[in-house]
Amino acid sequence: MNDASVDIVVTDIPARLDRLKWGRFHNLIVMALGITWILDGLEVTLVGSLAAVIARPEGLSLTEAQIGLAGSAYVAGAVVGALIFGYLTDRFGRKALFTVTVAVYLAGTIASGFSWDAMSFMLLRFVTGAGIGGEYAAINSAIQEFIPARFRGATDLIINGSFWIGGALGAVASIVVLDPAIFAAAIGWRVAFVLGGAIGLVIIYLRRFVPESPRWLMTHGHLEEAGRIVSEIEARAERLDASDNGNDLPTIRLRPRRWTGIAEIFRALFSTYRQRTLVGLTLMTSQAFCYNAIFFTYALILTKFYGILPKDVGWYIFPFAAGNFFGPLLLGRLFDTLGRRVMIAGTYGIAGALLVATGILFNLGLLTAELQTIAWVVMFFFASAAASSAYLTVGETFPLEMRAMSIAIFYALGTAIGGGIGPLLFGYLIQSGARSSIMVGYLIGGVLMLITSFVQARWGTSAERLPLESVAMPLSHVP
């Protein structure tokens, strides 16, 4: 390995990371970085479960449309946060930024419990969203750069899917905080926000033990530090083969750089990799519309159309969250074996068809609250794996120097288009009180997922079990 002061360096760092067996270090990465999704799921599920209470006089007296607007404010914050923190993550490193982003996220969550009117609630939801948007870019880029290629798909899906462990916990927590025998109606929802954020302080402690990404370090000229970190990881994680002595590993030639300009990033997105850009944007937009539209307004559907009491909403969200978690958990390994193109197209297609069917049944009045929940459990079993694969795709199919920024751009565009419109649209549709209007929203989401399935099947990238540098050569690569 050449010294970082040399203009062109030759390094085997990517190959050394990819040859490792799964070990304790990888478990640390999953726990320290993946726990964010658990807490995000807890917090977002609480908002969904508490929506009906927040809308009442003992809450903040919000209309259905304002509840939808608060969801859109959270999404808007995530868009802004993803873009700002995504750029900074690629420029200053993964470790520095995933500490900042979690601090912003936790502060916004705790402060949401002290909202005093609709405007303050929306503002604090914006701040919370900014933190989580930055987390998506910083965390997903770090995870992909640490995990060996043959485990990358399943690991990325399971970590993103762990959001729904938090969702299940949030559902249970909502039952407790909305129980009038434990907390007064005007206090319980505030306690939920404060406790959810305070618990998240454990994240900052765990992340002290996660090093900077060696892949990021090598492209920024810090070869000595990158080598030291990889050596430490090798000492803690078994090699792929006991007979492997480290000789004859594939190397890569790089010209280290301090930063990558916006113009070069956009040239890569819209010229070099424009087909991948089309696929990534389609994946992110359709899943964002479905998730944000349906989940942010699910509690309102249950209370308005099925007469479910707000304190009982958690019982219906718990199985919904479980289906969302088990989808990536049970299907994740297939993304590394059957392959990305087959599995991503398949999960989007099945989810889209099920969403269309559920919308029609809802309009015909053939569903009870229990049957509606079962329909969502089955549909989101596939949709959750599909949504997680969208983050996997936009991270692994673009060069290392712009990995966090590419995740941020696609998250921002997809979420702004699909996620920003979805909650607001469904809020107004629910406020209309017409089942046929809500069915239209479900049909839009289902058709988007079906179109995405076709786009992925036709133009998707087969990146399974390949080193990141083989899927997309670094911008700093020298032939």
Secondary structure as a PSIPRED ss2 file (coil, helix, strand):
# PSIPRED VFORMAT (PSIPRED V4.0)

   1 M C   1.000  0.000  0.000
   2 N C   1.000  0.000  0.000
   3 D C   1.000  0.000  0.000
   4 A C   1.000  0.000  0.000
   5 S C   1.000  0.000  0.000
   6 V C   1.000  0.000  0.000
   7 D C   1.000  0.000  0.000
   8 I C   1.000  0.000  0.000
   9 V E   0.000  0.000  1.000
  10 V E   0.000  0.000  1.000
  11 T E   0.000  0.000  1.000
  12 D C   1.000  0.000  0.000
  13 I H   0.000  1.000  0.000
  14 P H   0.000  1.000  0.000
  15 A H   0.000  1.000  0.000
  16 R H   0.000  1.000  0.000
  17 L H   0.000  1.000  0.000
  18 D H   0.000  1.000  0.000
  19 R C   1.000  0.000  0.000
  20 L E   0.000  0.000  1.000
  21 K C   1.000  0.000  0.000
  22 W C   1.000  0.000  0.000
  23 G C   1.000  0.000  0.000
  24 R H   0.000  1.000  0.000
  25 F H   0.000  1.000  0.000
  26 H H   0.000  1.000  0.000
  27 N H   0.000  1.000  0.000
  28 L H   0.000  1.000  0.000
  29 I H   0.000  1.000  0.000
  30 V H   0.000  1.000  0.000
  31 M H   0.000  1.000  0.000
  32 A H   0.000  1.000  0.000
  33 L H   0.000  1.000  0.000
  34 G H   0.000  1.000  0.000
  35 I H   0.000  1.000  0.000
  36 T H   0.000  1.000  0.000
  37 W H   0.000  1.000  0.000
  38 I H   0.000  1.000  0.000
  39 L H   0.000  1.000  0.000
  40 D H   0.000  1.000  0.000
  41 G H   0.000  1.000  0.000
  42 L H   0.000  1.000  0.000
  43 E H   0.000  1.000  0.000
  44 V H   0.000  1.000  0.000
  45 T H   0.000  1.000  0.000
  46 L H   0.000  1.000  0.000
  47 V H   0.000  1.000  0.000
  48 G H   0.000  1.000  0.000
  49 S H   0.000  1.000  0.000
  50 L H   0.000  1.000  0.000
  51 A H   0.000  1.000  0.000
  52 A H   0.000  1.000  0.000
  53 V H   0.000  1.000  0.000
  54 I H   0.000  1.000  0.000
  55 A C   1.000  0.000  0.000
  56 R C   1.000  0.000  0.000
  57 P C   1.000  0.000  0.000
  58 E C   1.000  0.000  0.000
  59 G C   1.000  0.000  0.000
  60 L C   1.000  0.000  0.000
  61 S C   1.000  0.000  0.000
  62 L C   1.000  0.000  0.000
  63 T C   1.000  0.000  0.000
  64 E H   0.000  1.000  0.000
  65 A H   0.000  1.000  0.000
  66 Q H   0.000  1.000  0.000
  67 I H   0.000  1.000  0.000
  68 G H   0.000  1.000  0.000
  69 L H   0.000  1.000  0.000
  70 A H   0.000  1.000  0.000
  71 G H   0.000  1.000  0.000
  72 S H   0.000  1.000  0.000
  73 A H   0.000  1.000  0.000
  74 Y H   0.000  1.000  0.000
  75 V H   0.000  1.000  0.000
  76 A H   0.000  1.000  0.000
  77 G H   0.000  1.000  0.000
  78 A H   0.000  1.000  0.000
  79 V H   0.000  1.000  0.000
  80 V H   0.000  1.000  0.000
  81 G H   0.000  1.000  0.000
  82 A H   0.000  1.000  0.000
  83 L H   0.000  1.000  0.000
  84 I H   0.000  1.000  0.000
  85 F H   0.000  1.000  0.000
  86 G H   0.000  1.000  0.000
  87 Y H   0.000  1.000  0.000
  88 L H   0.000  1.000  0.000
  89 T H   0.000  1.000  0.000
  90 D H   0.000  1.000  0.000
  91 R H   0.000  1.000  0.000
  92 F H   0.000  1.000  0.000
  93 G C   1.000  0.000  0.000
  94 R H   0.000  1.000  0.000
  95 K H   0.000  1.000  0.000
  96 A H   0.000  1.000  0.000
  97 L H   0.000  1.000  0.000
  98 F H   0.000  1.000  0.000
  99 T H   0.000  1.000  0.000
 100 V H   0.000  1.000  0.000
 101 T H   0.000  1.000  0.000
 102 V H   0.000  1.000  0.000
 103 A H   0.000  1.000  0.000
 104 V H   0.000  1.000  0.000
 105 Y H   0.000  1.000  0.000
 106 L H   0.000  1.000  0.000
 107 A H   0.000  1.000  0.000
 108 G H   0.000  1.000  0.000
 109 T H   0.000  1.000  0.000
 110 I H   0.000  1.000  0.000
 111 A H   0.000  1.000  0.000
 112 S H   0.000  1.000  0.000
 113 G C   1.000  0.000  0.000
 114 F C   1.000  0.000  0.000
 115 S C   1.000  0.000  0.000
 116 W C   1.000  0.000  0.000
 117 D C   1.000  0.000  0.000
 118 A H   0.000  1.000  0.000
 119 M H   0.000  1.000  0.000
 120 S H   0.000  1.000  0.000
 121 F H   0.000  1.000  0.000
 122 M H   0.000  1.000  0.000
 123 L H   0.000  1.000  0.000
 124 L H   0.000  1.000  0.000
 125 R H   0.000  1.000  0.000
 126 F H   0.000  1.000  0.000
 127 V H   0.000  1.000  0.000
 128 T H   0.000  1.000  0.000
 129 G H   0.000  1.000  0.000
 130 A H   0.000  1.000  0.000
 131 G H   0.000  1.000  0.000
 132 I H   0.000  1.000  0.000
 133 G H   0.000  1.000  0.000
 134 G H   0.000  1.000  0.000
 135 E H   0.000  1.000  0.000
 136 Y H   0.000  1.000  0.000
 137 A H   0.000  1.000  0.000
 138 A H   0.000  1.000  0.000
 139 I H   0.000  1.000  0.000
 140 N H   0.000  1.000  0.000
 141 S H   0.000  1.000  0.000
 142 A H   0.000  1.000  0.000
 143 I H   0.000  1.000  0.000
 144 Q H   0.000  1.000  0.000
 145 E H   0.000  1.000  0.000
 146 F H   0.000  1.000  0.000
 147 I C   1.000  0.000  0.000
 148 P C   1.000  0.000  0.000
 149 A H   0.000  1.000  0.000
 150 R H   0.000  1.000  0.000
 151 F H   0.000  1.000  0.000
 152 R H   0.000  1.000  0.000
 153 G H   0.000  1.000  0.000
 154 A H   0.000  1.000  0.000
 155 T H   0.000  1.000  0.000
 156 D H   0.000  1.000  0.000
 157 L H   0.000  1.000  0.000
 158 I H   0.000  1.000  0.000
 159 I H   0.000  1.000  0.000
 160 N H   0.000  1.000  0.000
 161 G H   0.000  1.000  0.000
 162 S C   1.000  0.000  0.000
 163 F H   0.000  1.000  0.000
 164 W H   0.000  1.000  0.000
 165 I H   0.000  1.000  0.000
 166 G H   0.000  1.000  0.000
 167 G H   0.000  1.000  0.000
 168 A H   0.000  1.000  0.000
 169 L H   0.000  1.000  0.000
 170 G H   0.000  1.000  0.000
 171 A H   0.000  1.000  0.000
 172 V H   0.000  1.000  0.000
 173 A H   0.000  1.000  0.000
 174 S H   0.000  1.000  0.000
 175 I H   0.000  1.000  0.000
 176 V H   0.000  1.000  0.000
 177 V H   0.000  1.000  0.000
 178 L C   1.000  0.000  0.000
 179 D C   1.000  0.000  0.000
 180 P C   1.000  0.000  0.000
 181 A C   1.000  0.000  0.000
 182 I C   1.000  0.000  0.000
 183 F C   1.000  0.000  0.000
 184 A C   1.000  0.000  0.000
 185 A H   0.000  1.000  0.000
 186 A H   0.000  1.000  0.000
 187 I H   0.000  1.000  0.000
 188 G H   0.000  1.000  0.000
 189 W H   0.000  1.000  0.000
 190 R H   0.000  1.000  0.000
 191 V H   0.000  1.000  0.000
 192 A H   0.000  1.000  0.000
 193 F H   0.000  1.000  0.000
 194 V H   0.000  1.000  0.000
 195 L H   0.000  1.000  0.000
 196 G H   0.000  1.000  0.000
 197 G H   0.000  1.000  0.000
 198 A H   0.000  1.000  0.000
 199 I H   0.000  1.000  0.000
 200 G C   1.000  0.000  0.000
 201 L H   0.000  1.000  0.000
 202 V H   0.000  1.000  0.000
 203 I H   0.000  1.000  0.000
 204 I H   0.000  1.000  0.000
 205 Y H   0.000  1.000  0.000
 206 L H   0.000  1.000  0.000
 207 R H   0.000  1.000  0.000
 208 R H   0.000  1.000  0.000
 209 F H   0.000  1.000  0.000
 210 V C   1.000  0.000  0.000
 211 P C   1.000  0.000  0.000
 212 E C   1.000  0.000  0.000
 213 S C   1.000  0.000  0.000
 214 P H   0.000  1.000  0.000
 215 R H   0.000  1.000  0.000
 216 W H   0.000  1.000  0.000
 217 L H   0.000  1.000  0.000
 218 M H   0.000  1.000  0.000
 219 T H   0.000  1.000  0.000
 220 H C   1.000  0.000  0.000
 221 G C   1.000  0.000  0.000
 222 H C   1.000  0.000  0.000
 223 L H   0.000  1.000  0.000
 224 E H   0.000  1.000  0.000
 225 E H   0.000  1.000  0.000
 226 A H   0.000  1.000  0.000
 227 G H   0.000  1.000  0.000
 228 R H   0.000  1.000  0.000
 229 I H   0.000  1.000  0.000
 230 V H   0.000  1.000  0.000
 231 S H   0.000  1.000  0.000
 232 E H   0.000  1.000  0.000
 233 I H   0.000  1.000  0.000
 234 E H   0.000  1.000  0.000
 235 A H   0.000  1.000  0.000
 236 R H   0.000  1.000  0.000
 237 A C   1.000  0.000  0.000
 238 E C   1.000  0.000  0.000
 239 R E   0.000  0.000  1.000
 240 L C   1.000  0.000  0.000
 241 D C   1.000  0.000  0.000
 242 A C   1.000  0.000  0.000
 243 S C   1.000  0.000  0.000
 244 D C   1.000  0.000  0.000
 245 N C   1.000  0.000  0.000
 246 G C   1.000  0.000  0.000
 247 N C   1.000  0.000  0.000
 248 D C   1.000  0.000  0.000
 249 L C   1.000  0.000  0.000
 250 P C   1.000  0.000  0.000
 251 T C   1.000  0.000  0.000
 252 I E   0.000  0.000  1.000
 253 R E   0.000  0.000  1.000
 254 L E   0.000  0.000  1.000
 255 R C   1.000  0.000  0.000
 256 P C   1.000  0.000  0.000
 257 R C   1.000  0.000  0.000
 258 R C   1.000  0.000  0.000
 259 W C   1.000  0.000  0.000
 260 T C   1.000  0.000  0.000
 261 G C   1.000  0.000  0.000
 262 I H   0.000  1.000  0.000
 263 A H   0.000  1.000  0.000
 264 E H   0.000  1.000  0.000
 265 I H   0.000  1.000  0.000
 266 F H   0.000  1.000  0.000
 267 R H   0.000  1.000  0.000
 268 A H   0.000  1.000  0.000
 269 L H   0.000  1.000  0.000
 270 F H   0.000  1.000  0.000
 271 S H   0.000  1.000  0.000
 272 T H   0.000  1.000  0.000
 273 Y C   1.000  0.000  0.000
 274 R H   0.000  1.000  0.000
 275 Q H   0.000  1.000  0.000
 276 R H   0.000  1.000  0.000
 277 T H   0.000  1.000  0.000
 278 L H   0.000  1.000  0.000
 279 V H   0.000  1.000  0.000
 280 G H   0.000  1.000  0.000
 281 L H   0.000  1.000  0.000
 282 T H   0.000  1.000  0.000
 283 L H   0.000  1.000  0.000
 284 M H   0.000  1.000  0.000
 285 T H   0.000  1.000  0.000
 286 S H   0.000  1.000  0.000
 287 Q H   0.000  1.000  0.000
 288 A H   0.000  1.000  0.000
 289 F H   0.000  1.000  0.000
 290 C H   0.000  1.000  0.000
 291 Y H   0.000  1.000  0.000
 292 N H   0.000  1.000  0.000
 293 A H   0.000  1.000  0.000
 294 I H   0.000  1.000  0.000
 295 F H   0.000  1.000  0.000
 296 F H   0.000  1.000  0.000
 297 T H   0.000  1.000  0.000
 298 Y H   0.000  1.000  0.000
 299 A H   0.000  1.000  0.000
 300 L H   0.000  1.000  0.000
 301 I H   0.000  1.000  0.000
 302 L H   0.000  1.000  0.000
 303 T H   0.000  1.000  0.000
 304 K H   0.000  1.000  0.000
 305 F H   0.000  1.000  0.000
 306 Y C   1.000  0.000  0.000
 307 G C   1.000  0.000  0.000
 308 I C   1.000  0.000  0.000
 309 L C   1.000  0.000  0.000
 310 P H   0.000  1.000  0.000
 311 K H   0.000  1.000  0.000
 312 D H   0.000  1.000  0.000
 313 V H   0.000  1.000  0.000
 314 G H   0.000  1.000  0.000
 315 W H   0.000  1.000  0.000
 316 Y H   0.000  1.000  0.000
 317 I H   0.000  1.000  0.000
 318 F H   0.000  1.000  0.000
 319 P H   0.000  1.000  0.000
 320 F H   0.000  1.000  0.000
 321 A H   0.000  1.000  0.000
 322 A H   0.000  1.000  0.000
 323 G H   0.000  1.000  0.000
 324 N H   0.000  1.000  0.000
 325 F H   0.000  1.000  0.000
 326 F H   0.000  1.000  0.000
 327 G H   0.000  1.000  0.000
 328 P H   0.000  1.000  0.000
 329 L H   0.000  1.000  0.000
 330 L H   0.000  1.000  0.000
 331 L H   0.000  1.000  0.000
 332 G C   1.000  0.000  0.000
 333 R C   1.000  0.000  0.000
 334 L H   0.000  1.000  0.000
 335 F H   0.000  1.000  0.000
 336 D H   0.000  1.000  0.000
 337 T H   0.000  1.000  0.000
 338 L C   1.000  0.000  0.000
 339 G C   1.000  0.000  0.000
 340 R H   0.000  1.000  0.000
 341 R H   0.000  1.000  0.000
 342 V H   0.000  1.000  0.000
 343 M H   0.000  1.000  0.000
 344 I H   0.000  1.000  0.000
 345 A H   0.000  1.000  0.000
 346 G H   0.000  1.000  0.000
 347 T H   0.000  1.000  0.000
 348 Y H   0.000  1.000  0.000
 349 G H   0.000  1.000  0.000
 350 I H   0.000  1.000  0.000
 351 A H   0.000  1.000  0.000
 352 G H   0.000  1.000  0.000
 353 A H   0.000  1.000  0.000
 354 L H   0.000  1.000  0.000
 355 L H   0.000  1.000  0.000
 356 V H   0.000  1.000  0.000
 357 A H   0.000  1.000  0.000
 358 T H   0.000  1.000  0.000
 359 G H   0.000  1.000  0.000
 360 I H   0.000  1.000  0.000
 361 L H   0.000  1.000  0.000
 362 F H   0.000  1.000  0.000
 363 N H   0.000  1.000  0.000
 364 L C   1.000  0.000  0.000
 365 G C   1.000  0.000  0.000
 366 L C   1.000  0.000  0.000
 367 L C   1.000  0.000  0.000
 368 T C   1.000  0.000  0.000
 369 A H   0.000  1.000  0.000
 370 E H   0.000  1.000  0.000
 371 L H   0.000  1.000  0.000
 372 Q H   0.000  1.000  0.000
 373 T H   0.000  1.000  0.000
 374 I H   0.000  1.000  0.000
 375 A H   0.000  1.000  0.000
 376 W H   0.000  1.000  0.000
 377 V H   0.000  1.000  0.000
 378 V H   0.000  1.000  0.000
 379 M H   0.000  1.000  0.000
 380 F H   0.000  1.000  0.000
 381 F H   0.000  1.000  0.000
 382 F H   0.000  1.000  0.000
 383 A H   0.000  1.000  0.000
 384 S H   0.000  1.000  0.000
 385 A H   0.000  1.000  0.000
 386 A H   0.000  1.000  0.000
 387 A H   0.000  1.000  0.000
 388 S H   0.000  1.000  0.000
 389 S H   0.000  1.000  0.000
 390 A H   0.000  1.000  0.000
 391 Y H   0.000  1.000  0.000
 392 L H   0.000  1.000  0.000
 393 T H   0.000  1.000  0.000
 394 V H   0.000  1.000  0.000
 395 G H   0.000  1.000  0.000
 396 E H   0.000  1.000  0.000
 397 T C   1.000  0.000  0.000
 398 F C   1.000  0.000  0.000
 399 P C   1.000  0.000  0.000
 400 L H   0.000  1.000  0.000
 401 E H   0.000  1.000  0.000
 402 M H   0.000  1.000  0.000
 403 R H   0.000  1.000  0.000
 404 A H   0.000  1.000  0.000
 405 M H   0.000  1.000  0.000
 406 S H   0.000  1.000  0.000
 407 I H   0.000  1.000  0.000
 408 A H   0.000  1.000  0.000
 409 I H   0.000  1.000  0.000
 410 F H   0.000  1.000  0.000
 411 Y H   0.000  1.000  0.000
 412 A H   0.000  1.000  0.000
 413 L H   0.000  1.000  0.000
 414 G H   0.000  1.000  0.000
 415 T H   0.000  1.000  0.000
 416 A H   0.000  1.000  0.000
 417 I H   0.000  1.000  0.000
 418 G H   0.000  1.000  0.000
 419 G H   0.000  1.000  0.000
 420 G H   0.000  1.000  0.000
 421 I H   0.000  1.000  0.000
 422 G H   0.000  1.000  0.000
 423 P H   0.000  1.000  0.000
 424 L H   0.000  1.000  0.000
 425 L H   0.000  1.000  0.000
 426 F H   0.000  1.000  0.000
 427 G H   0.000  1.000  0.000
 428 Y H   0.000  1.000  0.000
 429 L H   0.000  1.000  0.000
 430 I H   0.000  1.000  0.000
 431 Q H   0.000  1.000  0.000
 432 S H   0.000  1.000  0.000
 433 G C   1.000  0.000  0.000
 434 A C   1.000  0.000  0.000
 435 R H   0.000  1.000  0.000
 436 S H   0.000  1.000  0.000
 437 S H   0.000  1.000  0.000
 438 I H   0.000  1.000  0.000
 439 M H   0.000  1.000  0.000
 440 V H   0.000  1.000  0.000
 441 G H   0.000  1.000  0.000
 442 Y H   0.000  1.000  0.000
 443 L H   0.000  1.000  0.000
 444 I H   0.000  1.000  0.000
 445 G H   0.000  1.000  0.000
 446 G H   0.000  1.000  0.000
 447 V H   0.000  1.000  0.000
 448 L H   0.000  1.000  0.000
 449 M H   0.000  1.000  0.000
 450 L H   0.000  1.000  0.000
 451 I H   0.000  1.000  0.000
 452 T H   0.000  1.000  0.000
 453 S H   0.000  1.000  0.000
 454 F H   0.000  1.000  0.000
 455 V H   0.000  1.000  0.000
 456 Q H   0.000  1.000  0.000
 457 A H   0.000  1.000  0.000
 458 R H   0.000  1.000  0.000
 459 W H   0.000  1.000  0.000
 460 G C   1.000  0.000  0.000
 461 T C   1.000  0.000  0.000
 462 S C   1.000  0.000  0.000
 463 A C   1.000  0.000  0.000
 464 E C   1.000  0.000  0.000
 465 R C   1.000  0.000  0.000
 466 L C   1.000  0.000  0.000
 467 P C   1.000  0.000  0.000
 468 L H   0.000  1.000  0.000
 469 E H   0.000  1.000  0.000
 470 S H   0.000  1.000  0.000
 471 V H   0.000  1.000  0.000
 472 A C   1.000  0.000  0.000
 473 M C   1.000  0.000  0.000
 474 P C   1.000  0.000  0.000
 475 L C   1.000  0.000  0.000
 476 S C   1.000  0.000  0.000
 477 H E   0.000  0.000  1.000
 478 V C   1.000  0.000  0.000
 479 P C   1.000  0.000  0.000
